[in-house]
Amino acid sequence: MAIRVAVDAMGGDRAPGVVIDGALQALSGAHGQDLEVLLVGPEEQLLRELAAHSTAEGLPLRVLHAPEVIGMEEAPAAAVKAKQQSSIHVGLAAHQNGRADAFVSAGNTGAVMAASLFILGRLPGVARPSVVGFFPTTEGVCFVIDVGANVDCKPSHLLQFARMGTVYARQVQGVAHPSVALLNVGEEPGKGNEQVKDAFALLQAASDLHFVGNIEGRDIMHHAADVVVCDGFVGNVLLKFGESLLTAVMHMVGQQMQQQGLTEAQQGLVGDVLRSVQHRFNPEKYGGAPLLGVAGNVLIGHGSSSPRAIEQMILAAARLAEQDVTHSISTVVEA
């Protein structure tokens, strides 16, 4: 049976055109035969956009009318309350009532998180749903949880993040025995503030986790663990710094090549290497950030998402649904 993904067609800086392009790519690709897409947004506008795409004919693609749109700059709480016929609300409601198996949006992140909690609710036992971030490492990728959903956390929340991150790494990303580390200011037990000290004790006592101890920020990109746990304040600072890292380094390298007088051919060789590294930092390859702990399969993308990024988000949402991650999380959060 095909997986049905509801897509916020109005989410993102260049919606709906980019979102429609991404949905068509997902349905036309190698995995499209096991997929259905439900585009959510103003029906007349979406049908007009689709009419310009001859490739849309015959594809398992439907439009679900949602007359309102939550803008990228709107205050999430106020928008979620005021615009209950938005593409975010209607798409999540379609997921909640069984018309879709997952929901994805590159729209207003705060609104997606708030509406997910309001419409889908938390899984039983989950105190704080959280967002996973992807960080390239020397050995592939590690998963940092939380990267912004919860800026103030209790130690017990960090323990739940570890369990949810472990389920995600194992079932969706194929890591057989995910290792878990606590992000801290030092590696030694006893380091850090009261929050992480108490979290360390809880993680160490959790027999269901492969806890490897504290790690520092410099250890992440050397793949000190598969799953790295922190509160959303620290995680979001880390994520935003990581987003700037590659562009800044590439700019610095360009300055140095000019100063050292490298020839055009030599600069081209260095550029080829840098572009290969840059691909590993490309967020589009990871398919959006899953919101774990809600009673459904929700992925959040960047507002600047390209068609390729939307395509990967849709396919990643299908994998979440196929692996029934929500059920697995519900069985471990109270272990």
C-alpha positions as CSV (number, residue, x, y, z in Angstrom):
1,M,0.0,0.0,0.0
2,A,1.3,3.4,-0.9
3,I,2.4,5.9,1.8
4,R,0.4,9.1,1.7
5,V,2.3,12.3,2.5
6,A,0.5,15.6,3.1
7,V,2.6,18.5,1.9
8,D,2.3,22.1,3.0
9,A,2.2,23.6,-0.5
10,M,2.4,27.1,0.8
11,G,5.4,26.5,3.1
12,G,8.7,28.1,2.2
13,D,10.2,31.3,0.7
14,R,9.3,30.3,-2.9
15,A,6.0,28.4,-2.4
16,P,4.0,27.0,-4.0
17,G,6.1,26.6,-7.2
18,V,9.2,25.1,-5.5
19,V,7.0,22.8,-3.4
20,I,5.1,21.5,-6.4
21,D,8.3,20.9,-8.3
22,G,9.7,18.9,-5.4
23,A,6.5,16.8,-5.0
24,L,6.5,16.0,-8.7
25,Q,10.2,14.9,-8.5
26,A,9.4,12.7,-5.5
27,L,6.5,11.0,-7.4
28,S,8.5,10.7,-10.6
29,G,11.6,9.2,-9.0
30,A,12.6,5.6,-8.2
31,H,10.5,5.5,-5.0
32,G,7.4,7.3,-6.4
33,Q,5.5,4.1,-7.2
34,D,5.0,3.5,-3.4
35,L,3.9,7.1,-2.7
36,E,0.9,9.4,-2.8
37,V,1.1,13.2,-2.3
38,L,-1.6,15.4,-0.9
39,L,-0.8,19.1,-1.7
40,V,-2.4,21.4,0.8
41,G,-3.2,25.0,0.1
42,P,-5.6,27.3,-1.8
43,E,-7.2,24.9,-4.3
44,E,-7.6,27.3,-7.2
45,Q,-4.0,28.5,-7.0
46,L,-2.6,25.0,-6.8
47,L,-4.7,23.7,-9.6
48,R,-3.5,26.6,-11.8
49,E,0.1,25.9,-11.0
50,L,-0.3,22.2,-11.6
51,A,-1.9,22.8,-15.0
52,A,1.4,24.3,-16.2
53,H,3.1,20.9,-15.5
54,S,2.5,18.3,-18.1
55,T,4.4,15.8,-16.0
56,A,1.7,15.9,-13.3
57,E,-0.8,14.0,-15.4
58,G,-1.4,10.5,-14.2
59,L,0.6,10.9,-11.0
60,P,-0.9,10.0,-7.6
61,L,-1.3,13.7,-6.6
62,R,-4.3,15.3,-5.1
63,V,-5.1,18.8,-3.8
64,L,-6.7,19.5,-0.4
65,H,-8.1,23.0,-0.1
66,A,-6.8,25.2,2.7
67,P,-7.7,28.9,2.2
68,E,-5.4,30.5,4.7
69,V,-1.6,30.7,4.8
70,I,0.7,31.3,7.8
71,G,3.6,33.6,6.7
72,M,7.2,32.9,7.5
73,E,7.4,36.0,9.8
74,E,4.2,35.6,11.7
75,A,4.2,35.0,15.4
76,P,3.6,31.2,15.7
77,A,1.3,31.2,18.7
78,A,-1.0,34.0,17.3
79,A,-1.0,32.6,13.8
80,V,-1.9,29.1,14.9
81,K,-4.8,30.4,17.0
82,A,-6.1,32.8,14.3
83,K,-5.6,30.9,11.1
84,Q,-7.2,27.5,11.7
85,Q,-7.8,26.9,8.0
86,S,-4.2,27.4,7.2
87,S,-2.3,24.9,5.0
88,I,-0.4,23.8,8.2
89,H,-3.6,23.1,10.1
90,V,-5.4,21.4,7.3
91,G,-2.4,19.2,6.4
92,L,-1.9,18.1,10.0
93,A,-5.6,17.4,10.4
94,A,-5.5,15.2,7.4
95,H,-2.7,13.3,9.0
96,Q,-4.5,13.1,12.4
97,N,-7.7,11.8,10.8
98,G,-6.0,9.1,8.7
99,R,-6.1,10.7,5.3
100,A,-2.3,11.0,5.3
101,D,0.4,9.0,6.9
102,A,2.8,11.9,7.4
103,F,3.0,15.7,7.1
104,V,5.9,17.9,5.8
105,S,6.3,21.7,5.7
106,A,9.1,24.1,4.9
107,G,7.0,26.9,6.3
108,N,7.0,28.7,9.7
109,T,8.8,26.4,12.0
110,G,7.3,27.6,15.2
111,A,3.8,27.4,13.7
112,V,4.4,23.8,12.5
113,M,5.6,22.8,16.0
114,A,2.8,24.5,17.8
115,A,0.1,23.2,15.4
116,S,1.5,19.7,15.7
117,L,1.2,19.7,19.4
118,F,-2.3,21.2,19.2
119,I,-3.7,18.9,16.5
120,L,-1.6,15.6,16.9
121,G,-0.7,15.9,20.6
122,R,2.2,14.3,22.3
123,L,2.8,10.6,22.4
124,P,1.9,9.0,25.7
125,G,4.8,9.4,28.1
126,V,6.6,12.1,26.1
127,A,7.2,15.3,28.1
128,R,8.8,17.4,25.3
129,P,8.7,16.6,21.6
130,S,12.1,17.5,20.1
131,V,13.7,18.3,16.7
132,V,16.7,16.3,15.3
133,G,19.5,18.1,13.6
134,F,22.0,16.4,11.2
135,F,25.7,17.1,11.5
136,P,28.3,15.8,8.9
137,T,31.2,14.0,10.5
138,T,34.4,12.3,9.4
139,E,32.5,9.0,9.5
140,G,29.2,10.0,8.0
141,V,26.6,11.9,10.1
142,C,25.5,12.2,13.7
143,F,22.1,13.3,15.1
144,V,21.9,16.1,17.6
145,I,18.7,16.3,19.6
146,D,17.3,18.8,20.5
147,V,18.1,21.7,18.1
148,G,15.5,24.2,19.0
149,A,12.2,23.0,20.2
150,N,12.9,23.2,23.9
151,V,15.2,25.9,25.2
152,D,14.7,25.0,28.9
153,C,14.9,21.3,29.8
154,K,15.0,19.1,32.8
155,P,17.4,16.2,33.1
156,S,14.6,13.8,32.5
157,H,13.8,15.5,29.2
158,L,17.4,14.9,28.0
159,L,17.0,11.2,28.9
160,Q,13.9,11.1,26.7
161,F,15.7,12.9,23.9
162,A,18.3,10.1,24.0
163,R,15.7,7.4,23.8
164,M,13.9,9.1,20.9
165,G,17.1,9.8,19.1
166,T,18.2,6.2,19.5
167,V,14.9,4.9,17.9
168,Y,15.3,7.3,15.0
169,A,19.0,6.5,14.4
170,R,18.3,2.7,14.5
171,Q,15.0,2.5,12.6
172,V,15.2,5.3,10.0
173,Q,18.9,5.7,9.5
174,G,20.0,2.1,9.9
175,V,22.5,2.5,12.7
176,A,22.4,-1.0,14.4
177,H,23.6,0.0,17.9
178,P,23.5,3.8,18.2
179,S,25.9,5.3,20.7
180,V,24.7,8.3,22.8
181,A,26.7,11.1,24.2
182,L,25.8,14.2,26.3
183,L,27.1,17.5,25.0
184,N,29.0,19.2,27.8
185,V,31.8,21.6,28.6
186,G,34.2,18.8,29.5
187,E,34.4,15.0,29.1
188,E,34.9,14.1,32.7
189,P,31.9,13.1,34.9
190,G,30.9,15.9,37.2
191,K,31.5,18.6,34.6
192,G,28.9,21.1,33.6
193,N,25.8,22.7,35.2
194,E,23.3,21.0,37.5
195,Q,21.1,20.1,34.5
196,V,23.8,18.1,32.6
197,K,25.3,16.6,35.8
198,D,21.9,15.1,36.7
199,A,21.3,14.1,33.1
200,F,24.6,12.3,33.1
201,A,23.5,10.2,36.0
202,L,20.2,9.3,34.4
203,L,21.8,8.4,31.1
204,Q,24.5,6.3,32.8
205,A,21.8,4.4,34.7
206,A,19.7,3.7,31.5
207,S,20.5,0.1,30.6
208,D,18.6,0.4,27.3
209,L,21.0,3.0,26.0
210,H,24.5,2.8,24.7
211,F,25.7,5.8,26.6
212,V,29.4,6.7,26.0
213,G,29.6,9.7,28.4
214,N,30.2,13.4,27.9
215,I,31.6,14.9,24.8
216,E,32.7,18.5,23.9
217,G,31.6,20.5,20.9
218,R,34.9,19.8,19.2
219,D,34.2,16.1,19.3
220,I,30.9,16.1,17.3
221,M,32.4,16.3,13.8
222,H,34.9,13.5,14.7
223,H,31.8,11.3,15.3
224,A,32.3,10.8,19.0
225,A,28.7,9.4,19.1
226,D,25.8,8.6,16.8
227,V,23.3,10.6,18.9
228,V,24.3,13.8,20.7
229,V,21.9,15.0,23.4
230,C,21.5,18.7,24.5
231,D,18.8,21.2,25.3
232,G,17.3,23.2,22.5
233,F,19.1,26.4,23.4
234,V,22.5,24.8,23.1
235,G,21.4,22.8,20.1
236,N,20.1,25.7,18.1
237,V,23.2,27.8,18.7
238,L,25.3,24.8,17.5
239,L,23.1,24.3,14.5
240,K,23.3,28.0,13.4
241,F,27.0,28.0,13.9
242,G,27.3,24.9,11.8
243,E,25.3,26.5,9.0
244,S,27.8,29.3,8.8
245,L,30.9,27.2,9.1
246,L,31.3,26.0,5.5
247,T,30.5,29.2,3.8
248,A,32.9,31.1,6.1
249,V,35.7,28.5,5.6
250,M,35.2,28.6,1.8
251,H,35.4,32.4,1.8
252,M,38.6,32.2,3.9
253,V,40.2,29.7,1.5
254,G,39.4,31.9,-1.4
255,Q,41.1,34.8,0.3
256,Q,44.2,32.7,0.9
257,M,44.3,31.4,-2.6
258,Q,44.3,35.0,-3.9
259,Q,47.0,36.1,-1.4
260,Q,49.2,33.2,-2.3
261,G,48.9,33.9,-6.0
262,L,47.6,30.4,-7.0
263,T,47.0,30.0,-10.7
264,E,43.5,29.6,-12.1
265,A,44.2,25.8,-12.5
266,Q,45.4,25.5,-9.0
267,Q,42.4,27.4,-7.6
268,G,40.2,25.1,-9.7
269,L,41.7,22.0,-8.0
270,V,41.2,23.4,-4.6
271,G,37.6,24.4,-5.5
272,D,36.9,20.8,-6.6
273,V,37.9,19.5,-3.2
274,L,35.9,22.2,-1.4
275,R,32.8,21.4,-3.4
276,S,33.1,17.8,-2.5
277,V,33.3,18.7,1.1
278,Q,30.4,21.2,0.7
279,H,28.1,18.4,-0.5
280,R,28.4,16.7,2.9
281,F,27.2,19.9,4.6
282,N,24.2,20.3,2.2
283,P,21.0,20.1,4.3
284,E,19.0,19.1,1.3
285,K,20.4,15.6,1.4
286,Y,19.0,14.8,4.8
287,G,15.3,15.4,4.1
288,G,14.3,17.9,6.7
289,A,14.3,17.7,10.5
290,P,11.9,15.2,12.1
291,L,9.8,16.4,15.1
292,L,10.0,13.4,17.4
293,G,7.5,12.8,20.2
294,V,4.3,14.0,18.6
295,A,1.6,11.5,17.8
296,G,2.4,11.5,14.1
297,N,5.1,11.7,11.5
298,V,6.1,15.4,11.0
299,L,9.2,16.8,9.1
300,I,10.2,20.5,9.1
301,G,12.3,21.9,6.3
302,H,14.2,25.2,5.8
303,G,12.3,28.1,4.3
304,S,14.8,28.3,1.5
305,S,14.3,24.7,0.5
306,S,14.8,23.8,-3.2
307,P,12.7,21.3,-5.2
308,R,15.4,18.7,-4.3
309,A,15.0,19.4,-0.6
310,I,11.2,19.1,-0.8
311,E,11.6,15.8,-2.7
312,Q,13.9,14.5,0.0
313,M,11.6,15.7,2.8
314,I,8.7,13.8,1.3
315,L,10.7,10.6,0.9
316,A,12.1,10.9,4.5
317,A,8.5,11.3,5.8
318,A,7.5,8.1,4.0
319,R,10.4,6.3,5.7
320,L,9.2,7.6,9.1
321,A,5.8,6.2,8.4
322,E,7.0,2.9,7.0
323,Q,9.2,2.3,10.1
324,D,6.4,3.2,12.5
325,V,8.7,5.4,14.5
326,T,6.0,6.9,16.7
327,H,5.0,3.4,18.0
328,S,8.6,2.6,18.8
329,I,9.1,5.8,20.7
330,S,6.0,5.3,22.7
331,T,7.3,2.0,23.9
332,V,10.7,3.3,25.1
333,V,10.1,6.7,26.6
334,E,8.9,5.3,29.9
335,A,11.5,2.4,30.0
